[in-house]
């Protein structure tokens, strides 16, 4: 694998280059510095550029997707435009412009990607997003890539297990959180998992939830859409990503990069699959409302090793809660889905999971109020919402009912609940038994492309 250039001091030391080129038939002054390119009064931010290519006769083609204000609402949208700069010859100014651009982008020509596309996830637009967004931008960036369309459950895990790591500089996943989870399980189950974990993963949203990519893009203040996600990937800025190791009987059974859930959340997530054909992406919301009024209560014990406020501290403070719960929701990132900001204080690389706990003393009306504020993250202000930042979590059920979901996927279910699951889950081989399990945070174990 080649190592992409990164920002920091390197960018601050880039000298500004000025040259003269023909743009739209007029001789223009062109300046390139650490922020981007100026063509007379036009500014092209380096973050909005998908690629530059050298054409014939000393020509530079700049492919850019700048934001523009759209309509009366004032919302911003990205619009594609190719900017052609014609130089009189391949002089030193021309060469300096090309060199500065490549350095500013923090990328190298010919990056090699494995692209995995789930054409069945979400609204089944994975193939369309690949053809209309992912593939064109990869070609504009002069990247090399191999695309694989998944055909069955577990296909991504099979690809990850067989991946020749030396052939790729990164992985692009066009799908939802389920596709991400499969790839992570496959990479970290390899004999060379330490090396596999260093291959950066980028996600282009094409699933139902898209919580991980929403979290990464929102952290950078960027829009949550396939185009913005691809531009973020092409910037080649790798960042650590924490992993939650889910352990049972002393064995790591699952690796989580998004969430661990029990109670109202996991019930709604899985039971909503029965509504997949008729309700589409709103099915989980509808099922959640139904389950709030059903008000199922679960007995269990939760032990939390709190993350110290000082990251260098070795504090071992534990909190134990034995009670009746409505839900327990552990998050690695702020968003569980694009419209669910469950853990506003979470970060993908702070060495902790953020745990939201709601016990049974809350009323149905109060739960509705909490539910309505999860999108904005304001649910934390309610007195019945407990919030913990933890390094380790031990959970043990004390009832014969319940479902555990990890990264939105069914991981464990009691015998009583298993028989009542939607048909698509009836014969599924589950990763874990419905019994005590531990979640331990492995800090920065994976690498992901950050905006």
DRENBAMI-928116 format. One record per residue (C-alpha): residue in one letter; x, y, z. Coordinates in pm, 1 decimal. Example, Ala and Ser with C-alpha at 12.3 -4.5 7.8 and 13.67 -1.06 7.14 Angstrom:
<rs>
+--------+----------+----------+----------+
! residu !       px !       py !       pz !
+--------+----------+----------+----------+
!      A !   1230.0 !   -450.0 !    780.0 !
!      S !   1367.0 !   -106.0 !    714.0 !
+--------+----------+----------+----------+
</rs>
This chain:
<rs>
+--------+----------+----------+----------+
! residu !       px !       py !       pz !
+--------+----------+----------+----------+
!      X !      0.0 !      0.0 !      0.0 !
!      X !    119.3 !    350.9 !    -73.9 !
!      X !     85.7 !    606.9 !    203.5 !
!      X !   -115.5 !    919.0 !    116.1 !
!      X !     35.6 !   1253.7 !    199.8 !
!      X !   -129.0 !   1417.5 !    498.1 !
!      X !   -193.3 !   1778.5 !    594.5 !
!      X !    -61.6 !   1971.0 !    893.5 !
!      X !    277.6 !   2140.3 !    868.9 !
!      X !    321.0 !   2019.6 !    510.6 !
!      X !     32.1 !   2235.8 !    388.1 !
!      X !    133.7 !   2543.1 !    587.7 !
!      X !    474.3 !   2541.4 !    416.9 !
!      X !    338.8 !   2537.0 !     61.4 !
!      X !    442.5 !   2855.9 !   -121.0 !
!      X !    181.4 !   3039.3 !   -325.3 !
!      X !    229.3 !   2990.0 !   -698.3 !
!      X !    113.0 !   3246.9 !   -952.7 !
!      X !     87.2 !   3186.8 !  -1326.3 !
!      X !    -98.6 !   3306.4 !  -1634.6 !
!      X !   -331.6 !   3076.7 !  -1825.4 !
!      X !   -615.3 !   3099.5 !  -2073.5 !
!      X !   -952.6 !   3034.0 !  -1906.3 !
!      X !  -1277.6 !   3055.3 !  -2104.7 !
!      X !  -1085.7 !   3222.6 !  -2387.4 !
!      X !   -937.0 !   3499.5 !  -2169.5 !
!      X !   -588.7 !   3527.3 !  -2020.3 !
!      X !   -630.4 !   3505.2 !  -1642.0 !
!      X !   -407.1 !   3515.8 !  -1337.7 !
!      X !   -404.1 !   3177.6 !  -1160.2 !
!      X !   -293.2 !   3143.0 !   -798.0 !
!      X !   -257.0 !   2821.9 !   -598.2 !
!      X !   -197.3 !   2817.8 !   -223.5 !
!      X !   -275.7 !   2588.2 !     69.4 !
!      X !   -651.1 !   2659.9 !     51.9 !
!      X !   -709.5 !   2598.4 !   -317.8 !
!      X !   -698.2 !   2765.0 !   -658.2 !
!      X !   -793.4 !   3120.0 !   -754.1 !
!      X !   -872.8 !   3191.2 !  -1120.1 !
!      X !   -907.1 !   3568.7 !  -1125.3 !
!      X !  -1213.4 !   3615.6 !   -894.7 !
!      X !  -1319.7 !   3247.9 !   -897.5 !
!      X !  -1211.2 !   3036.0 !   -598.3 !
!      X !  -1196.3 !   2654.2 !   -611.9 !
!      X !  -1152.2 !   2503.7 !   -266.1 !
!      X !   -927.7 !   2199.2 !   -260.2 !
!      X !  -1199.5 !   2018.8 !    -61.2 !
!      X !  -1447.4 !   2062.0 !   -348.2 !
!      X !  -1218.5 !   1918.8 !   -616.4 !
!      X !  -1243.4 !   1553.8 !   -720.4 !
!      X !   -941.5 !   1550.6 !   -947.7 !
!      X !   -704.4 !   1729.7 !  -1178.6 !
!      X !   -587.1 !   1584.3 !  -1505.8 !
!      X !   -321.4 !   1686.4 !  -1751.8 !
!      X !   -464.8 !   1720.3 !  -2100.2 !
!      X !   -300.5 !   1774.2 !  -2436.2 !
!      X !   -116.1 !   2093.4 !  -2530.2 !
!      X !    -25.9 !   2197.1 !  -2174.4 !
!      X !   -385.2 !   2187.9 !  -2048.6 !
!      X !   -500.9 !   2126.3 !  -1691.1 !
!      X !   -856.3 !   1996.9 !  -1634.8 !
!      X !   -990.6 !   2070.7 !  -1285.4 !
!      X !  -1300.7 !   1870.8 !  -1183.2 !
!      X !  -1485.2 !   2055.3 !   -905.8 !
!      X !  -1813.5 !   2028.0 !   -713.2 !
!      X !  -1852.9 !   2361.6 !   -532.2 !
!      X !  -2154.4 !   2442.0 !   -317.9 !
!      X !  -2414.7 !   2676.4 !   -463.6 !
!      X !  -2722.6 !   2824.2 !   -300.0 !
!      X !  -3034.6 !   2664.4 !   -448.3 !
!      X !  -3385.5 !   2809.7 !   -463.4 !
!      X !  -3572.9 !   3030.0 !   -219.1 !
!      X !  -3492.5 !   2802.4 !     74.2 !
!      X !  -3126.8 !   2901.5 !     63.1 !
!      X !  -3013.7 !   2538.3 !     86.1 !
!      X !  -2670.8 !   2453.6 !    -50.3 !
!      X !  -2614.1 !   2196.6 !   -322.9 !
!      X !  -2301.2 !   2077.8 !   -498.4 !
!      X !  -2282.8 !   2129.5 !   -875.2 !
!      X !  -2028.9 !   1971.9 !  -1108.8 !
!      X !  -1816.3 !   2184.2 !  -1336.4 !
!      X !  -1495.4 !   2118.4 !  -1528.1 !
!      X !  -1252.2 !   2409.0 !  -1544.4 !
!      X !   -997.8 !   2400.1 !  -1830.3 !
!      X !   -675.7 !   2599.8 !  -1799.1 !
!      X !   -456.3 !   2639.7 !  -2109.2 !
!      X !    -88.2 !   2723.5 !  -2064.4 !
!      X !    139.2 !   2844.4 !  -2342.9 !
!      X !    383.3 !   2560.6 !  -2273.0 !
!      X !    487.8 !   2312.0 !  -2004.1 !
!      X !    697.3 !   2572.6 !  -1824.6 !
!      X !    802.1 !   2578.2 !  -1460.4 !
!      X !    484.0 !   2763.1 !  -1359.5 !
!      X !    275.3 !   2484.2 !  -1511.3 !
!      X !    477.2 !   2217.4 !  -1330.5 !
!      X !    459.6 !   2408.6 !  -1000.9 !
!      X !     80.8 !   2442.6 !  -1031.0 !
!      X !     46.4 !   2066.3 !  -1078.2 !
!      X !    283.6 !   1989.8 !   -790.5 !
!      X !    107.5 !   2226.7 !   -550.8 !
!      X !   -235.6 !   2087.3 !   -631.3 !
!      X !   -129.4 !   1730.6 !   -563.4 !
!      X !     33.5 !   1831.3 !   -235.7 !
!      X !   -263.5 !   2040.3 !   -121.3 !
!      X !   -503.7 !   1753.7 !   -185.3 !
!      X !   -300.0 !   1526.9 !     41.3 !
!      X !   -334.7 !   1250.7 !   -214.1 !
!      X !   -135.6 !   1067.0 !   -478.2 !
!      X !   -216.0 !    978.5 !   -834.6 !
!      X !   -330.9 !    625.9 !   -895.3 !
!      X !   -479.2 !    542.7 !   -554.4 !
!      X !   -610.9 !    185.7 !   -564.4 !
!      X !   -952.6 !    108.3 !   -419.0 !
!      X !  -1163.1 !   -198.7 !   -363.1 !
!      X !  -1522.6 !    -80.3 !   -413.2 !
!      X !  -1799.8 !   -294.2 !   -269.0 !
!      X !  -2157.4 !   -210.3 !   -369.9 !
!      X !  -2474.1 !   -339.1 !   -204.1 !
!      X !  -2747.0 !   -298.1 !   -470.0 !
!      X !  -3020.0 !   -427.8 !   -236.1 !
!      X !  -2981.9 !   -207.6 !     74.0 !
!      X !  -3210.7 !     81.7 !    167.7 !
!      X !  -3409.5 !    195.7 !   -134.7 !
!      X !  -3201.7 !    -31.3 !   -361.8 !
!      X !  -3009.8 !    259.8 !   -514.2 !
!      X !  -2658.2 !    129.4 !   -450.8 !
!      X !  -2596.2 !     44.9 !   -816.3 !
!      X !  -2731.3 !    379.2 !   -933.6 !
!      X !  -2516.0 !    571.1 !   -683.6 !
!      X !  -2208.6 !    378.3 !   -794.9 !
!      X !  -2267.6 !    453.5 !  -1163.6 !
!      X !  -2369.2 !    818.9 !  -1121.1 !
!      X !  -2140.7 !    932.1 !   -837.2 !
!      X !  -1871.8 !    688.5 !   -726.8 !
!      X !  -1738.6 !    571.3 !  -1062.9 !
!      X !  -1722.8 !    918.7 !  -1229.1 !
!      X !  -1534.7 !   1070.8 !   -934.2 !
!      X !  -1288.1 !    782.5 !   -921.5 !
!      X !  -1216.4 !    830.7 !  -1292.0 !
!      X !  -1175.7 !   1206.8 !  -1245.7 !
!      X !   -925.7 !   1148.8 !   -965.9 !
!      X !   -723.0 !    907.6 !  -1185.7 !
!      X !   -774.6 !    638.3 !   -922.2 !
!      X !   -768.2 !    270.2 !  -1004.9 !
!      X !  -1043.6 !     52.8 !   -866.1 !
!      X !  -1211.6 !   -285.1 !   -869.6 !
!      X !  -1588.3 !   -293.4 !   -814.0 !
!      X !  -1776.5 !   -589.0 !   -666.6 !
!      X !  -2156.5 !   -597.4 !   -633.9 !
!      X !  -2275.6 !   -808.5 !   -341.6 !
!      X !  -2515.1 !  -1090.0 !   -428.6 !
!      X !  -2597.6 !  -1246.8 !    -90.9 !
!      X !  -2577.7 !  -1196.3 !    284.5 !
!      X !  -2220.6 !  -1236.8 !    406.3 !
!      X !  -2069.0 !  -1157.5 !     64.4 !
!      X !  -1877.1 !   -855.9 !    199.6 !
!      X !  -1727.9 !  -1071.3 !    472.9 !
!      X !  -1610.0 !  -1320.7 !    210.4 !
!      X !  -1450.0 !  -1041.4 !      5.6 !
!      X !  -1274.5 !   -907.3 !    315.3 !
!      X !  -1138.3 !  -1250.6 !    403.1 !
!      X !   -992.5 !  -1301.1 !     53.9 !
!      X !   -866.6 !   -945.0 !     -2.0 !
!      X !   -502.9 !   -915.2 !   -114.3 !
!      X !   -408.7 !   -621.1 !    106.1 !
!      X !   -101.2 !   -520.2 !    -94.2 !
!      X !   -320.9 !   -452.6 !   -398.7 !
!      X !   -528.0 !   -173.4 !   -240.6 !
!      X !   -478.2 !    161.6 !    -67.2 !
!      X !   -834.5 !    180.4 !     62.6 !
!      X !  -1182.8 !     30.3 !     65.3 !
!      X !  -1500.2 !    209.8 !    -46.2 !
!      X !  -1834.3 !     69.9 !     69.1 !
!      X !  -2146.8 !    181.1 !   -118.2 !
!      X !  -2426.6 !     77.4 !    114.5 !
!      X !  -2544.7 !    110.0 !    472.9 !
!      X !  -2420.8 !     17.4 !    818.2 !
!      X !  -2490.1 !   -352.2 !    755.9 !
!      X !  -2235.6 !   -357.5 !    473.0 !
!      X !  -1983.2 !   -178.8 !    696.1 !
!      X !  -2038.6 !   -432.9 !    973.3 !
!      X !  -1985.0 !   -727.7 !    738.1 !
!      X !  -1660.6 !   -580.6 !    605.4 !
!      X !  -1530.9 !   -508.2 !    957.1 !
!      X !  -1609.6 !   -861.6 !   1078.4 !
!      X !  -1425.2 !  -1003.2 !    777.2 !
!      X !  -1116.8 !   -781.9 !    806.4 !
!      X !  -1069.6 !   -830.1 !   1180.7 !
!      X !  -1121.6 !  -1207.2 !   1165.2 !
!      X !   -824.1 !  -1249.6 !    929.5 !
!      X !   -496.7 !  -1401.3 !   1056.4 !
!      X !   -327.5 !  -1074.0 !    952.0 !
!      X !   -596.8 !   -858.6 !   1114.4 !
!      X !   -347.0 !   -598.6 !   1240.3 !
!      X !   -238.7 !   -525.0 !    884.4 !
!      X !   -595.6 !   -546.8 !    748.9 !
!      X !   -714.5 !   -294.7 !   1007.8 !
!      X !   -476.1 !    -33.5 !    864.6 !
!      X !   -651.5 !    -28.3 !    524.8 !
!      X !   -874.9 !    282.8 !    546.7 !
!      X !  -1248.2 !    233.2 !    494.2 !
!      X !  -1473.3 !    494.5 !    334.6 !
!      X !  -1853.0 !    477.7 !    320.5 !
!      X !  -2089.8 !    619.7 !     58.2 !
!      X !  -2446.7 !    624.7 !    198.7 !
!      X !  -2682.6 !    390.4 !     13.2 !
!      X !  -2850.9 !    202.1 !    297.1 !
!      X !  -3138.4 !    253.0 !    538.5 !
!      X !  -2961.3 !    395.5 !    843.9 !
!      X !  -2619.0 !    524.7 !    732.7 !
!      X !  -2529.4 !    619.3 !   1090.4 !
!      X !  -2151.0 !    586.2 !   1059.8 !
!      X !  -2107.7 !    801.5 !    748.5 !
!      X !  -2358.2 !   1058.1 !    882.0 !
!      X !  -2147.7 !   1085.5 !   1198.2 !
!      X !  -1821.0 !   1129.6 !   1007.8 !
!      X !  -1959.9 !   1391.0 !    767.4 !
!      X !  -2145.4 !   1588.9 !   1034.8 !
!      X !  -1829.2 !   1603.8 !   1246.7 !
!      X !  -1668.2 !   1795.7 !    960.4 !
!      X !  -1979.7 !   2008.5 !    902.2 !
!      X !  -2040.0 !   1851.0 !    561.5 !
!      X !  -2363.7 !   1740.4 !    398.2 !
!      X !  -2480.9 !   1380.6 !    430.1 !
!      X !  -2504.5 !   1267.8 !     68.5 !
!      X !  -2314.2 !   1034.1 !   -167.3 !
!      X !  -2130.0 !   1316.1 !   -345.8 !
!      X !  -1996.3 !   1474.2 !    -25.2 !
!      X !  -1897.9 !   1129.2 !    103.1 !
!      X !  -1698.5 !   1053.5 !   -213.0 !
!      X !  -1519.5 !   1388.5 !   -203.0 !
!      X !  -1427.4 !   1314.9 !    159.3 !
!      X !  -1283.0 !    976.8 !     60.3 !
!      X !  -1080.2 !   1126.6 !   -224.8 !
!      X !   -914.7 !   1371.8 !     15.6 !
!      X !   -726.0 !   1069.5 !    151.9 !
!      X !   -721.3 !   1174.4 !    516.9 !
!      X !   -706.0 !    855.8 !    725.4 !
!      X !   -822.5 !    872.4 !   1086.6 !
!      X !   -841.4 !    613.1 !   1367.3 !
!      X !  -1176.9 !    446.7 !   1435.5 !
!      X !  -1253.4 !    281.2 !   1769.4 !
!      X !  -1395.8 !    -70.5 !   1773.7 !
!      X !  -1615.0 !   -228.5 !   2040.0 !
!      X !  -1510.4 !   -588.1 !   2105.5 !
!      X !  -1818.4 !   -786.1 !   2211.7 !
!      X !  -1701.2 !  -1078.2 !   2423.7 !
!      X !  -1890.8 !  -1384.6 !   2542.0 !
!      X !  -1742.3 !  -1681.5 !   2729.1 !
!      X !  -1399.5 !  -1521.8 !   2695.3 !
!      X !  -1415.1 !  -1510.8 !   2313.2 !
!      X !  -1454.8 !  -1205.0 !   2088.8 !
!      X !  -1777.0 !  -1286.1 !   1903.7 !
!      X !  -1844.6 !   -951.0 !   1732.8 !
!      X !  -1673.1 !   -621.4 !   1647.4 !
!      X !  -1887.8 !   -309.9 !   1663.6 !
!      X !  -1813.1 !     24.5 !   1497.9 !
!      X !  -2159.8 !    176.3 !   1540.9 !
!      X !  -2380.9 !     55.2 !   1826.3 !
!      X !  -2494.8 !   -210.1 !   2074.0 !
!      X !  -2864.9 !   -207.6 !   2169.5 !
!      X !  -3111.0 !   -394.8 !   2393.1 !
!      X !  -3477.7 !   -332.4 !   2466.1 !
!      X !  -3700.8 !    -87.1 !   2281.0 !
!      X !  -3437.2 !      0.6 !   2020.1 !
!      X !  -3335.1 !   -350.9 !   1917.8 !
!      X !  -3694.8 !   -475.9 !   1926.0 !
!      X !  -3807.1 !   -198.3 !   1692.3 !
!      X !  -3509.4 !   -239.8 !   1459.8 !
!      X !  -3569.8 !   -610.3 !   1399.3 !
!      X !  -3950.0 !   -621.0 !   1417.1 !
!      X !  -3967.2 !   -339.1 !   1161.1 !
!      X !  -3829.1 !   -577.0 !    898.5 !
!      X !  -4179.4 !   -722.5 !    873.2 !
!      X !  -4283.4 !   -380.8 !    733.9 !
!      X !  -3996.6 !   -358.6 !    483.9 !
!      X !  -4213.4 !   -410.8 !    174.5 !
!      X !  -4491.2 !   -166.1 !    262.3 !
!      X !  -4328.3 !    108.5 !    470.0 !
!      X !  -3975.7 !    145.3 !    335.0 !
!      X !  -3727.1 !    359.2 !    531.6 !
!      X !  -3984.6 !    486.5 !    786.3 !
!      X !  -4061.5 !    136.0 !    910.7 !
!      X !  -3830.2 !    157.1 !   1214.8 !
!      X !  -3990.4 !    485.5 !   1323.1 !
!      X !  -4340.6 !    340.4 !   1297.2 !
!      X !  -4240.9 !     25.8 !   1484.6 !
!      X !  -4072.6 !    238.5 !   1750.1 !
!      X !  -4395.5 !    428.6 !   1818.3 !
!      X !  -4588.4 !    101.3 !   1842.4 !
!      X !  -4335.4 !    -40.3 !   2088.4 !
!      X !  -4342.6 !    271.6 !   2305.5 !
!      X !  -4712.5 !    207.2 !   2365.5 !
!      X !  -4651.5 !   -165.2 !   2417.5 !
!      X !  -4401.6 !    -60.9 !   2686.9 !
!      X !  -4204.7 !   -381.2 !   2727.9 !
!      X !  -3984.7 !   -387.9 !   3037.1 !
!      X !  -3662.0 !   -589.0 !   3068.3 !
!      X !  -3483.8 !   -695.1 !   3385.7 !
!      X !  -3107.1 !   -704.7 !   3389.1 !
!      X !  -2777.3 !   -584.4 !   3531.8 !
!      X !  -2544.0 !   -332.6 !   3373.2 !
!      X !  -2187.8 !   -267.7 !   3491.1 !
!      X !  -2003.2 !     28.3 !   3340.7 !
!      X !  -1632.9 !    114.0 !   3368.0 !
!      X !  -1641.9 !    488.8 !   3322.7 !
!      X !  -1402.2 !    668.8 !   3092.1 !
!      X !  -1198.8 !    919.8 !   3296.8 !
!      X !  -1229.9 !   1287.2 !   3206.9 !
!      X !   -850.4 !   1292.9 !   3176.3 !
!      X !   -753.2 !   1068.5 !   2883.4 !
!      X !   -418.7 !    990.0 !   3049.8 !
!      X !   -582.8 !    869.8 !   3370.4 !
!      X !   -591.5 !    499.6 !   3460.9 !
!      X !   -905.0 !    539.1 !   3674.6 !
!      X !  -1112.7 !    222.5 !   3722.8 !
!      X !  -1441.4 !    369.6 !   3850.0 !
!      X !  -1734.9 !    130.5 !   3800.2 !
!      X !  -2109.6 !    192.8 !   3810.4 !
!      X !  -2351.5 !    -98.3 !   3862.4 !
!      X !  -2722.2 !    -77.2 !   3774.7 !
!      X !  -2958.0 !   -367.8 !   3850.0 !
!      X !  -3306.8 !   -262.3 !   3749.3 !
!      X !  -3597.5 !   -280.2 !   3506.0 !
!      X !  -3504.0 !   -117.3 !   3174.7 !
!      X !  -3682.6 !     12.6 !   2867.6 !
!      X !  -3360.4 !     37.8 !   2670.0 !
!      X !  -2981.6 !     34.9 !   2679.6 !
!      X !  -2806.7 !    189.6 !   2378.7 !
!      X !  -2425.9 !    200.6 !   2351.1 !
!      X !  -2287.0 !    421.6 !   2072.8 !
!      X !  -1941.9 !    458.1 !   1917.3 !
!      X !  -2044.0 !    763.3 !   1709.9 !
!      X !  -2311.5 !   1035.0 !   1747.6 !
!      X !  -2565.5 !    902.3 !   1494.9 !
!      X !  -2732.4 !    559.0 !   1494.3 !
!      X !  -2901.2 !    659.5 !   1167.5 !
!      X !  -2903.2 !    974.3 !    957.6 !
!      X !  -3194.9 !   1110.5 !   1164.8 !
!      X !  -3104.2 !    969.0 !   1509.6 !
!      X !  -2844.1 !   1169.2 !   1703.1 !
!      X !  -2840.4 !    930.4 !   1996.1 !
!      X !  -2502.5 !   1023.8 !   2145.7 !
!      X !  -2417.3 !   1389.5 !   2071.9 !
!      X !  -2101.2 !   1372.7 !   2284.9 !
!      X !  -1959.3 !   1064.7 !   2111.5 !
!      X !  -1653.0 !   1063.1 !   1888.4 !
!      X !  -1528.7 !    786.1 !   1662.7 !
!      X !  -1179.3 !    790.4 !   1813.7 !
!      X !  -1202.4 !    900.7 !   2178.4 !
!      X !  -1140.1 !    552.5 !   2321.3 !
!      X !  -1491.3 !    513.6 !   2460.4 !
!      X !  -1852.4 !    418.7 !   2385.1 !
!      X !  -2136.4 !    646.0 !   2499.6 !
!      X !  -2416.0 !    456.4 !   2676.6 !
!      X !  -2774.8 !    582.6 !   2695.1 !
!      X !  -2992.6 !    417.4 !   2962.0 !
!      X !  -3367.3 !    460.6 !   3017.6 !
!      X !  -3525.7 !    270.8 !   3305.7 !
!      X !  -3887.4 !    163.8 !   3344.6 !
!      X !  -3998.9 !    457.4 !   3561.5 !
!      X !  -4054.6 !    677.4 !   3253.5 !
!      X !  -4413.2 !    706.8 !   3123.7 !
!      X !  -4534.2 !    649.5 !   2767.6 !
!      X !  -4591.3 !   1022.2 !   2716.8 !
!      X !  -4241.8 !   1102.3 !   2840.8 !
!      X !  -4097.5 !    837.3 !   2608.0 !
!      X !  -4276.9 !    997.1 !   2312.5 !
!      X !  -4125.3 !   1333.6 !   2407.6 !
!      X !  -3779.3 !   1177.0 !   2432.1 !
!      X !  -3829.9 !    993.3 !   2103.5 !
!      X !  -3920.6 !   1316.5 !   1921.2 !
!      X !  -3599.6 !   1487.6 !   2035.6 !
!      X !  -3349.4 !   1216.4 !   1944.3 !
!      X !  -3305.7 !   1361.5 !   1594.3 !
!      X !  -3167.7 !   1687.1 !   1736.5 !
!      X !  -2983.4 !   1528.3 !   2029.1 !
!      X !  -3191.7 !   1728.2 !   2278.4 !
!      X !  -3326.7 !   1413.3 !   2445.9 !
!      X !  -3035.2 !   1426.2 !   2690.8 !
!      X !  -3201.5 !   1711.2 !   2879.2 !
!      X !  -3474.4 !   1478.3 !   3010.3 !
!      X !  -3418.0 !   1360.9 !   3367.0 !
!      X !  -3499.2 !    999.7 !   3280.3 !
!      X !  -3223.5 !    976.8 !   3018.0 !
!      X !  -2896.2 !    860.2 !   3175.2 !
!      X !  -2575.6 !    912.1 !   2978.7 !
!      X !  -2239.4 !    747.8 !   3046.5 !
!      X !  -1907.5 !    755.7 !   2861.7 !
!      X !  -1744.1 !    416.9 !   2919.2 !
!      X !  -1436.7 !    209.1 !   2841.8 !
!      X !  -1608.7 !   -120.4 !   2918.8 !
!      X !  -1965.3 !   -246.1 !   2964.0 !
!      X !  -2083.7 !   -573.4 !   3119.8 !
!      X !  -2446.6 !   -671.1 !   3054.4 !
!      X !  -2644.1 !   -963.0 !   3191.7 !
!      X !  -3015.0 !  -1023.4 !   3126.0 !
!      X !  -3242.5 !  -1138.6 !   3408.4 !
!      X !  -3544.9 !  -1220.9 !   3192.9 !
!      X !  -3636.5 !  -1475.4 !   2927.1 !
!      X !  -3723.8 !  -1217.1 !   2661.2 !
!      X !  -3520.3 !   -973.4 !   2456.2 !
!      X !  -3311.0 !   -907.2 !   2146.9 !
!      X !  -2955.4 !   -773.9 !   2116.8 !
!      X !  -2860.5 !   -578.8 !   1804.1 !
!      X !  -2503.7 !   -486.7 !   1715.6 !
!      X !  -2454.1 !   -225.0 !   1443.6 !
!      X !  -2821.8 !   -265.5 !   1357.7 !
!      X !  -2787.4 !   -640.1 !   1295.9 !
!      X !  -2953.0 !   -915.9 !   1498.8 !
!      X !  -2679.5 !  -1069.4 !   1716.4 !
!      X !  -2867.5 !  -1254.5 !   1993.2 !
!      X !  -3227.4 !  -1334.9 !   2088.5 !
!      X !  -3397.3 !  -1524.1 !   2368.7 !
!      X !  -3578.7 !  -1844.9 !   2275.7 !
!      X !  -3908.3 !  -1679.3 !   2361.3 !
!      X !  -3844.7 !  -1391.8 !   2118.0 !
!      X !  -3677.0 !  -1597.1 !   1847.2 !
!      X !  -3999.5 !  -1771.4 !   1747.1 !
!      X !  -4178.8 !  -1435.9 !   1707.0 !
!      X !  -3918.0 !  -1272.1 !   1481.8 !
!      X !  -3999.1 !  -1173.4 !   1121.4 !
!      X !  -3958.6 !  -1467.0 !    883.8 !
!      X !  -3633.9 !  -1334.6 !    734.4 !
!      X !  -3466.3 !  -1380.3 !   1076.0 !
!      X !  -3616.7 !  -1716.1 !   1173.7 !
!      X !  -3340.0 !  -1936.4 !   1032.3 !
!      X !  -3051.8 !  -1693.1 !   1071.8 !
!      X !  -2740.9 !  -1825.0 !   1245.7 !
!      X !  -2685.2 !  -1581.3 !   1532.8 !
!      X !  -2336.9 !  -1476.8 !   1639.1 !
!      X !  -2406.1 !  -1495.7 !   2013.0 !
!      X !  -2630.2 !  -1659.0 !   2271.6 !
!      X !  -2878.2 !  -1456.0 !   2475.8 !
!      X !  -2666.2 !  -1441.8 !   2790.1 !
!      X !  -2408.9 !  -1222.6 !   2963.2 !
!      X !  -2169.1 !  -1035.9 !   2736.2 !
!      X !  -1900.7 !   -769.4 !   2764.3 !
!      X !  -1822.4 !   -474.6 !   2537.4 !
!      X !  -1462.0 !   -352.3 !   2554.2 !
!      X !  -1334.0 !    -54.1 !   2356.9 !
!      X !  -1031.8 !   -114.5 !   2136.3 !
!      X !   -905.6 !    237.9 !   2078.6 !
!      X !   -829.0 !    331.6 !   1717.7 !
!      X !   -815.0 !    -28.3 !   1596.2 !
!      X !   -949.2 !     54.1 !   1248.7 !
!      X !   -873.9 !    330.1 !    999.9 !
!      X !  -1135.3 !    530.8 !    809.2 !
!      X !  -1131.0 !    812.2 !    554.8 !
!      X !  -1232.5 !   1136.9 !    727.8 !
!      X !  -1370.2 !   1454.4 !    561.6 !
+--------+----------+----------+----------+
</rs>
